[in-house]
Each structure stands twice: as structure tokens, then as C-alpha cells.
Amino acid sequence: MLRIAWSTLRTRWMSFAGTFAALMLGTALVAALGQVLASSISSPDRGPQRYAAAPVVVVPDGRLTVDTWQGGSSAPLAEPRGLDAGLAGRLPGGVVDRVFPAQLAGGPPAVGRPWSAARTAPHALVAGRAPAAPDEIAVSIGARPLAEQGEPAQAIASTAQSTPAGEQGVGARVRVVTATGARGYRVVGVTAAGPEAVVFFSDAQAARLSPRIDAIASWSTVAEVRAAVGGRAQVLTGQERALPDPSRVADERARNNANTIAGIAAGFAGFIAVFVVSSTFAFAVGQRRREFALLRTIGATVRQVRRMLYGEAVLVAVTASAIGAFAGPLATRPILDWLASLGMAPAWLVPSTSAIPSYLAFGTGVLVSVLGVAAAARRAGSVRPAEAMRESAVEPRAMTLARWIAGLAVLATAVISMAVNALGDPAGATNNKTFMPVVMLLIAAAGLLAPVFVRPVARLLTRPLERLRGAGGTVVAAGTTASAGRTAATAAPVLVTVALAATLLGGAAMTDATKTALETAPVRADYLVLPAGAGLDRQLVERLRSIPGTDVTTTTSTSLYTLEGATQLIQRPVAAVDPAAVRTALSIPLRAGSLDELRDDTIVVSETWELKLGQSVRIWRADGSRATFRVVGLLGENAPADAYVTAAHTFSALPSAAYVKLRPGSSAPAVREALGQAVAGHNARALTRSEWAASLDARRASASRLGLLVVLAIMLGYTVISLVNTLLMAASDRAPERGALRLLGATGPQLLRYVVAEALVVVAVGVVLAFAATGVSLLGLWAALVQLAGPVAVAVPWQPVGAVIVACAVLAVLAAALPAARVKGAALPKG
């Protein structure tokens, strides 16, 4: 039978072309995404940036370490401690560095540093001179206004002297916002861009603005520096110098983004490969039904027929998977570059050279092929010898008992999962790891049960065609509904493509809207003032509080540390507030206790802390200092923060938001105007509550949609190619039928219109089935979200979904019309 299988592959190669292409592309995609995933994990961290030119750097210990009975447990400090000022005198030639918030008014986020630290990156002067007086600064190209960013250093050097006032050229007068407020300075120098945007002050002025010493860069030997430090701080060399870099958090986030995208896409690639390959195998077996009957007639047993099919599948799988596993990793670098251009991956990731993703992809391809042919082989073995004597191909029952059981079981699993999520863990439904498996199950169920709905859906869609003049409409309707299995197999790629696009994008839109509703619901304030940089400076906060007719309160984001189970140190986000004023701006739900008792030695916590009212708890603050708090309140569900403390525990952190509440009788336009005047020049913006909600929703939608579009772009390319392959297989199978139509008098244009209409009907059937799966999945998601934030609109971004549908329709028409255009005529099937 293996010899027959090999002969069959050579003579009926068109029947296997779609399976071969789908399997090869699926394997290549899994291998490429696996290589991207391996690259995101194995790539070394980016080299030192801020202190790239300094061989040795002394920094304070940036971690809090607590002794436990299992050893020490540590976590990064939210507030740096600073170095002992005496260390600077023990390191001759060392450069004292202070890093603090300092941003030009209207400019991008930046930090302030003393001029002597410019040599650590380095930031070389391209125009002007170093700042010396208290009111002088030098700015890096990255800290200049957006209109000037991107200009070459030579052009800036040649034009800096003639730059008009108001732009950050040499001689310009500017306002710089620091923690204390906004103050005017004169730009005396411009430096080349470095790893971050920097505003350089004179060393003395930097020390006044930020007395804390954040680092000392040294060009002495490591041994000399260690002897001078004496174990009172960390001495960093080599790659360790990257620890104080400002990009470390962003780099880790970007690495995780690449990891997540590659993992999700690889999971969908495996799912789509099983779905498409199974459908393609089933379609190919349906085309060869008479051939199997002939084999049975000449004595082939059921086991031999099935063994032949498995042999064909293995031969196709080994060849296709080997090519895909070899070619897939070649796409790693282009995929990484594409993700980096979208901001979804760090540009410094190095493509992995590991062969493990290719081996796994090869094994996955072979396994997918064997699993995909299993159901088809069972059906092929059940073909009766008498079917070889039939004069026409009669499609058997598309829905076997096994397919009924499998389809209903998968559908029941999806529905039960949605019910469990909605009733038991509605918040978990917003997690992609929970939502996406349900989507896969529903799409799989729609594909398995598709033949049940193909005929009624196709009849409904073709009814208008039957009313057209001539026989064309009748032929299209009959051709589409006569073979439910063939139509279902051809529509399967459309079902997957459209359902993934509509469900994932629609689910993301609903989830984002729910998160925005949860975040905005507790806010009672009429206006919010939000920073465009590190936080709201103290001068701005004082100006806001002086606006008549308003109550103003601020919240500051900080951290506390608790020891869980006496073994693990946990960093917890906390909001520092004014207890007397916060309730005018925020509605904070409490299960027990009261905010009235919130003082410097008490705390209000959520249920995630697993504490009781009145319990005393040992806590470490953001700077690592130890304190004991008494729990005076337990937060209810949907509280704006995880815990609340007073502003005495914020240290150097700046307020992250100011809430402005109008008093009775106050004039809203007058307050709005006063807010605009107050925030001018302070890198902050004043928004109404509705404007803030809209900006939150837009920002969330943009971020989540970009990530999903990246995943969909990778997946949809594969499914669209599978659609073309399936249609080409169907075209070869139906060439005699279309030739017979020519012999019966159909003209070339008539045949072409018939083929195009039939292809569009098949796409429409796939779209209807996709919308059914999408509707069920979004309904289940809505049932979970409504418990979190009340009724939420079921929103599907129709523009990208419509583009996907149009693309499927165009490709389907081309794939069906091109083979049909070559049909000149054919002999009628012999009886």
C-alpha cells in the first residue's frame, strides 16, 4: 500500500498540493515564531547606556533584602536611597551624578543631571559651551522641541547660534520644570543625543535641585574603587553598569511584549494548522471516494485503505514539514525588525541560533498531519465497493456520527467554559489566556458543525440569484447546496480568518471599554490635571489649590513591601492621599472600617492583602525603611487602588494626578480657564472627566489593537493562502462539470460569472458561520463583563473586519476564476 500511496502522490499531486502548502506554511510559521520566542528569551540584555563611557560605577543598593527562615528575599526599591556624600571624597577623579525629573516646558520627557556627568554616556557638545551659572543649561538633542528632533548634529551645530527664541538653540530662554516648579533658564549649549533626553545644569545647581547622589562614575581601577567604597555601596563593572539605565524597565516590557506576541501567534498557528490541514485532508479524501471504492472492489481491505492514507499523509508531512522547519527560521530577523518598527519588540534582540524550534515545528507538522488524516482515513475505509459502479459522484452524509459527537462536544466545552468564567471568575474573562482558548473552541465547533448549516445558509444566500433571468442563478444555487461537505471545506479558511479577526478585535474593544469604565466610575471630580512627565511639580499643585471655588486633592503612586508567608517579599502598589480631601474626588468602596481613621501609622487595604480589620502588619516603605501599620479599612470591589496611605510615605515621588471638584455655585468656565492658566508651562494638562475617559479608552484601544493586529497579520496570511489552495483543489475537481456546462451551450463569460458567483457564495457562507461563532463568543464575554461594570456595548471594529472579508472575497474570486478561464470544453462523464 505504501507503493500505491507513492504512485497516488505522483499522479494526483493536485489533490495534495493544498495540504502540502498548508502544512509547509504552518510548519514554517511555527518554526519562525518559535525562533522569535527563543530570541526574546535568550538574547542578552542591552549593553550599558547611561554609563557606557565609565569603566566603574558606584551606586547605592537598589534592592530591599529581608531575612527569612529560608534565606534572604529581595525586591527592587521604588525609591532610591542615594549614596553617602563622603564617598565622593574617597574617589578622586570620580564624577558625581544626580538624576532627577527635569523637562523643558513643552518638550519630551527628560531628566536633569550635572554637567560633569555628560562624559559618562558621553554627550558631546555640538554647539555652545558647558553651563556654569545657576541659570544656565545645556540640552541634549533628545530634549529639544519636536520640530528640531531628527536633525543631524552638524546642522544643529551650524544653526544653533541663530535659533529663534522659544526653540532650544544656544541663547534661547526656556522654562524647565523640576520637582520644585518651573523656572527660566538660558540655553548655553547643545549636546549630541544619548540614551535619554537630558537637561544639564551646572554641578552646583544640580546639587541644589537634587541633593541625593545617585551614582559616582570612576576611571580608577576596580580594586581601588572597592577599597574606597568598603562594601557600603555596589561597585558595577562590565555589563552590570546597565543596572542604573533608564531603559531597563522599558526594555524588559518590550522583551515581554515580543515574547507574548510570539507565544500567542504560535498557539494560533498550531490551532489553525490542525483546523486547515484536517479540512484539506477531508476534502481531498472526498474527491477520491470513487478511487477508494475501486480499490475495495479489487480486494483491498479497510485496514489497507487506511494504511495507504496514513502513508500518503506521512510522506506529505515529512517533506512539507522538513521544508517548513528549514525555511521558517529565515524569517526570524524580518519578523523581529517588523515588531521593533511597531514598538512591539526591542530593536537589540539577537536572532536565536537554537535548532530546537525547528525540531519542534517539524514534529508538530508531522503530528498535525497524522491527526488531520485520522478522521478522513476512517471515512475512506468505510467506502463500499459498489460506489465504484456509480455513474455520478454522490456526496455521502457530510455529518457522520463521530463528527456530530465531536462538534457537539467541542461546542459544549466552549459554552461551559464561558459559563464558568462568567459566573465564577468574571474578571478572568478579560484575560487573553482565558478568552482565546474559548475562541478556538467555538471556531473549531463551527467548523465541525458547518455541514449542518451550509445548505440552509446557502439556500438563503442564493435565493435572490434564483430569481435572476436565465439559468445562471439556478446553477449557482444548485452547485453550492448540492455538496455541503465540499462547500463547508472550502468555506473553512474564511470561517477561521473572519472569526479570528472579528472575535479578537471585538473582544479587545469590549474589554478595553470595561476597564475604562471601572477606572473612571469612582471619580467624582469635575476635572483632572495629569502630568506629561514624571509627575506634578509642587509649584503647580500650590497654584491649583489656590483656584477659588474648587477642592483639589492629589494622589501619588508609591509602593509598600510585605513579607508573605514569612518567606517571600512582595512589592505592592499603593496610593498616597490626603484622607480629609480624597473623598470629595473619589468614591472609595469599603467593606469594613473607615477612611476617617487613615493616619500616618494606619493603612486601608484590599482583600488581596488577606488582612483583618484592626490587624497590625509589618511593612517596608518605598525607600526600604521599616514601619508597622494598623489596618483601619478593607476596600470593596472595584476600588481605584489596591491600598491607601497618607502622603507622609511618598518621599521624593511626585503626585501622579490632581482631582479638581467644583464647589456649589462655582463657575465651570471660569475654573476651566484658571486651570488652563495654572498648567501652562508646567508640562501638564487639565481635562474634564469625560475627556479623560475618552483619552483612556483611545490609548487602551490603540495599544491592544496594535498587538492584536500584529498577531492577526501573521495568522491571516497563512489562512488566506490556505483559502486559495482549497479553492484551487476544488477547481480541479470540478473541471469536468464546468466543461460539461460549456458543451451544453454556456459561453465563456457565462461560465466565468457562474464560477465567480459560486466563489462569492462560498465566502458568504464562511462569513455567516464566522459571525455565528463571533456572536456566541462575544455574548459569553459580555455576560462576564456586565458583572464587572454593568452593560457594555458589543463593539466590533468593522473597518479591519471588513477589509479581511473583502480580501477573502477577492482572493476567492481570483482562485476560482483563473482555472475556469482555461476551461474550453470537456467530454461528458462516461456512463
Buried (B, 14 or more C-beta within 10 A) or exposed (E): BEEBBBEBBEEBEBBBBBBBBBBBBBBBBBBBBBBBBBBBBEBEBBEBBBBBBBBBBBBBBBEBEBEBEEEEBEBEBBBBBBBEEEBBEBBEEBBBBBBBBBBBBBBBBBBBBBBBBBBBBBBEBBBBEBBEEBBBBBBBBBBBBEEBBEEEBEEBBEBBEEBEEEBBBBBBEBBBBBBEBBBEBBBBBBBBBBBBBBBBBBBEBBBEBBEBBBBBBBBBEBEBBBEBBEEBBBBBBEEBBBBBBBBBEEBEEBBEBBBBBBBBBBBBBBBBBBBBBBBBBBBBBBBBBBBBBBBBBEEBEBEBBBBBBBBBBBBBBBBBBBBBBBBBBEBBBEBBEBBBEBEBBBEBBEBBEBEEBBEBBBBBBBBBBBBBBBBBBBBBBBBEBEBBEEEEBEEEEBBBEEBEEBBEEBBEBBBEBBEBBBEEEBBBBBEBEBBBBBBBBBBBBBBBBBBBBBBEBBEEBBEEBBEEEEBBBBBBBEBBBEBBBBBBBBBBBBBBBBBBBBBBBBBBBBBBBBBBBBBBBBBEBBBBBBBBBBBBBBBBBEBBBEBEBBBBBBBBBBBBBBBEEEEEBBBBEBBBBBBEBBBBBBEBEBEBBEBEEBBEBBBBBBEEBEBEBEEEBEBBBBBBEEBEBBBBBBBEEBBBBBBBBBBEBBBBBBBBBBBBBBEEEBEEEEBBEBBEEBBBBBBBBBBBBEEBBBBBBEEBBEBBBEBBBBBBEBBBEBBBBBBBBBBBBBBBBBBBEBBBBBEEEBEEEBBBBBBBBBBBBBBBBBBBBBBBBBBBBBEBBBBBBBEBBEEBEBBBBEEBBBEBBEBBBEBBBEBBBEBBEEBEEBEEEEE
